[in-house]
């Protein structure tokens, strides 16, 4: 799923002011009547709830709004440039890598006679030109497992905005001001001005778009832990489910609904691809998706006992329970290695595939986690055992968990 895009955004430049004079019968000395140029169009980001990825922006290098039209005779002002509206999914964060601050005042130009074509605008040299190789390298760097390391580099990316509400619009680059026509330069000492202004260059930015899934609960577990099956049982989401690891290649969202009327509660749950040892350093499929946990208020760790361990007669129930605890410790370690704030996030613990465990093993699992001060909910997505209890715990915990400080 494309969740990053690197773009150069350019607002439209203002239109050029006009140098002209009033030409009318019986008016031999008509004064200046050159109109002003129109303002350049803005670049606007709009959150579209119907979009789920940044696919429409991947591969595009530059997005530019329309320029303003030049002024005309008889004090006719040029038409303003149309704004460029870029629709992105809800949860998109816009990071600024480079900002080209345009000259605030438009440049003037002088003509020797009316009708002479103005010379080339020197302000065109202010355009932000980023080579394609740099855009590619920046995209690869941003997809590294620990995005926060980029913030310590010399470029110092800064967050411009995060679009969290459907329909939210933000102006990212403002268009340039239109140049004034020669009418604006008329005075008692200069009655026939042959001077006007070029339009100002609009704002230009090199930005990185990062898509975060806006979920309240994030499922964290090893591959084949049953996260997708659990999501399909708690919500109406239908992620791909199969009996092999790494079935989930993309994050999936689902909405868990409990209660009715005023007691209705909705919880958005994200199924994150499975993590393996070393995921925080870029191994496996989980490294590219750990960032999606940052917006979650609550983490749900899902542990299980693999089939090969269940079939191993050499392992006692107590030893199998110890391995389940070590699995949970491994998951916590990978999350903490990615970012310490995630390790401090409120969490719940569930042990999946209860229908495969004997009563003795279930008791050993409960005792093992209680020994470490953790309450684990034994549950089975196949039979539904423990799902109601898990749902109640999720809603109760979310009520007391504040939104993360992103």
N, C-alpha and C positions, 0 to 999 in steps of 0.2 A: 504494500500500500504506500503510494507516494505521500510522505509526510513532511518533506522539506522541498523548498524551491528557492532559487537564487535569481534575483531580478534587478535590473536597473529601471527605476521609475522616473519618468520625466514629465513634469507638468508642461502644458502648452505655453509658448512664449507669447507675449502681447503683440498685437498688430501695430504696424508702423503708422505714425501720424502723417497727414497729408499736407503738402505745400500747394495751395491753390488760391486764386483770387476771384472775387465776384465778377462775372462777365454778364452784363445785361445792357440792353438798348437804352440809350440816354443816360447811362451811368458810366462815364468814361474812366472814372477812378474808383472802382469798387474796391473795398478793403479785403483783407484776408478772410477766407471762408473754409480753410482746410479742417476737416474733422479729425477727431481722435481715433486711434486704433482700438480695437476691442481687446478685452482681457483674455489671457490664455486660459484654457480649461484646466481644472483641478484633476488630480488622481485621487479617487475615492475608493475605499475598501468597504464592502458590504457583506455582512454575515448572512449566508444563505443556508437555512436548515435542511434543504434538500440535497446539499453537497456533502460528501463524506470523505473525499480525498482532494489533493492538490494536483490531480492528473492534468487538468486543463491548463496548468501553468508550467508544468515540467517541460523543459526543452526550449522555452521562450527566454530570450535574452533581455529584451527591452520592451517596455510598455510606455507609450507616449500619448498624452492627451492632445487634443486638437488645438492648434494655434489660433489666436485671435485674428480677425480680418482687418486689413488696413482701413484707415479712414478715407472718406470720399469728399467730393466737392459739396458746396452748399451746407457745410457744417454737419455732414452726415457721418455719424460714428460707425466704426466697423462692428460687425457682429462678434460677440464674445465666443470663444472656443467652447465646444461641448466638453463636459466633464467625462473622464474615462472612469467608468464604474467597474471595478474588479470584484467579482463575487468569489468569496472564499467560504469554506465550511466554518460553522460555529466552533470555537476553540482554537482559531488560528492566532498565533503570536507573531507580530512583525518586529524584527530586530534590524536596527540600522547599523550597517558596517561603515558606510562612508556617506558624507553629506556635502554636496556641492552648493555652497552658499552663493547665490547669484548677486550681482551688483544691484543694490536696491534702487538706484535711480537710472532710468533709461538714458542711453546715450543720445546726444543731439547730432543732427547732421545739417549742413548748410548747402544750398544750391546757388549756382550763379545766375540762373534764370528759371522761370516757371516752366515746368514740363521736363526739366532735366532729371534723368534717372539717378537716384541716390547711390552712393558707393556701397560696397559690401559692408555688412554689419560686423564690426569687430567683436561684438558680444557672442558671436557664434562659437568663438574659441572657448567659451565657458562650458560647453557641453561636457558632461561626464562620460568619458569613454573608458569602458572596462573590457580588457581582452577576454576572449572566450576561455582561454586557459585558466585565467584567474577565477572566473565564475565556476568552472568545473572543479578546481582545487578547493574553493570555498565550500562547495556543496559536499565534497568528500570529507573535508575537515569537520563540517557540522554534523555529519552522521557518525562521528566517532563515538564510542560508548560513553565517554564522560564529556558531555557538552560544556560543562561549567569551566573546563580548562581553557576554552576559547576566550572566556571573559577576562582572563589574566594576560592575554596577549596584547601587543602594542595597538592593534586595531580597536580594542575596547568596544565591542558591539554594545549598543544600548537598546533597551526595549522601548519601542515607540508606543505600542498599543496591543492589547489582547481583546479580541472580539469574542465575547462570551454570551451575547444575547442575540437571538434570531432577529434579523432586520437591522441590527446595529450598523451605523455608517460612520466612518472616520475619514477625514481629509488627511491624506498622508503627504501629498505634495501640492502646494498652491501655485496656481498659474501666475505668469508674469503680468505686470501692469501694462496696459496699452499706452503707446506713445502719444504725446500730445501733438495736435496739428498746429499749423502756423498761426491759427486764430488766437491760441493761448499766449503767443509772444508779441502781440500787438500792444503798442504803447504810444504815448504822445511823442516820443522821440523816434520810435521805430514803427512807422505806419505801414510799411510794406515788408514784413519779415519774410525772409527766404530760409527760415529755419524751422525744423520740426524734430521729433524724437523717434528713434527706433523703439520697438516694443521691448520691454524687459524680459530677460530669460526667466523661465519658471524654475521652481525648485526641482532638484534632482537628487535621488538617493539610491545607493546600493543597499539592498535589503535582503534579508533571509526570512522566508516564511516558514514557520514551524507549526505543525498541526498537533495539538494535544487533544486526546479524547477526554471529553468532559464527563467523567463518571464519578459517582460518589464512592463506589466500592471497587477495588481492583483485586482480581483473583491472581494469586501468586502460587506457583507450584512447579514441580519438575514436569518434563514431558510425560504424557500418558497418566497424569494424576487424576484425570476425570474432570478438569475444569470446564470444558465445553459441554459435557453431559450435565454437569451441575447447572450451568447457565441456562441450558434448554429446559430444565425442570423448574427452576425458580422464575424464569421469564418466558416470553413468547419468542425469544430469539431462537434461530435454528442454525447454529454454526455446524460446520462439518465435524462429524464424530466418526472415529474409526479406531480399531484396536492396534494402533501402532503409534510410536512417538512422533512428535512434530506434526500432528494432523493440523493444528492451528498455525497458519503462516501469517495471518493478519489479525489484529485486535478486533474483537466483536463486542457490540454493546447490546444490552437487554434491559428492559424495565420490569422490575418486580413490583407487583401491585398487591397490596394487602388492605383489608378493611373496606368499608363502604361509607358513603356520605361524608360527614365531617371527620370520620375516623380514617378516611382513605389516605394511605401512604404509598408513595411511589419512590422506588430506589433504583437508580441507574447503576448497573453492574457491568464492568469491563472484563472480558476474558483476554488476558495477555498471553502471548505464546510462551511455551515452557522455558524455564531457565535451567542451565546446566552449570557445573563448576567452571568458574572463569568467565561467566557471562558479563560481569562488570568490566572485564578487560577486552571484550569483543568476541568471545567464543560463543558458538551456537547461534540460535535465532533470537534469543532474548535481549541481546545488547541493544538492538535498534529500537526496542519497545519499552525499555525501562523508563524512558522519559515520560511515557503516558501515565505512569503511576504518580507523577508529581501533582496532578490535579485531584487525585482521589483523597477523600477525607478519611477513608478507612481501608485497610488492607486485610484481605481474607487469605490466610495461608492454608493451602490444601496439601496435606501429606497423605501418603498411602504406603502399603507394603507391597512391593512388586511380586508378581506371580512366581518368579524363580525363587524368591526367598520363602514364600509360603510353602513351596514344594520341597524346601531343604529341611530334611529331618534332623540335621545336625544343629539347627538353630532352635533353641527353646523359645517359648512365648516371651519370656523376659528379654532375651537377646534380640528378638525381632522388634519388640517395643523400643529397645535402646536404639536400634537402627532408625526407627521412625523419628525419634527425637533428634538424632544426628542429621537426618534429612531436613528437619525444620531449622536446625542451627545453621545448616549450609545455605538455605534460602535467606535467612536473616543476614548472614554474612555477605552474600552477594548484593543484597539491597543496600546494606550499610556501606559497602565498598563503592557503590555507585554514588550515593550521597547520604551524608549523615542525617540530614533532616528526614529522609524517608524512614530511616531506622527508628526515629522517635515518633513516627506516625502511629496513631491508635490502630490496633489490629485485633482480629479474632483468629481462632485456630480451629480447623475442622479436619477430621480423619475420614477419608473417603473409602468407598468399597467395603463397607461394613458387612455386606451380605456374604463376603468371602472369608470372614474371620470366625474362628471358633469363639465360644463364650469365654474360654480361658485366655485367649489372645486379646479379646476385647477388654477384659478386666486388667490384663497386664498393660495395655496401652493407656487406659485411664489412670492407672497407678503411676506409670512412668512420667506422664506429663504433670500429674498432681505433685509428684516429687520435686519437680522443677518450678512449681508455683504457677502452672498454666492449666487452664480449663479447656479441654479439647472436646468438640462435639463429634461424636461418632455418627456418621450418616452414610446413606446409600442412595445414589441417584437412580439406581435400578428399581429398588423396592419402595423408595420414598421414606425410608426410616430416617428419622432425625431432621428432615427438611423443615418441618414446622418449627421445631426448636431453634434451628439455625436462622430461620427467617426472623423470629422474634428477637434473637440476640443481635442480628444485624440492625434492625430498626431501633432497638434500645440503645445500642452503642452509637449509632449515627446521631441520635437526639442529643447526646452529650459530647459529640466530637465537633470542634469548631472547624470551619473551612481552613484549608492550608494557606500559609502565607507564601504565595507564589512570587 
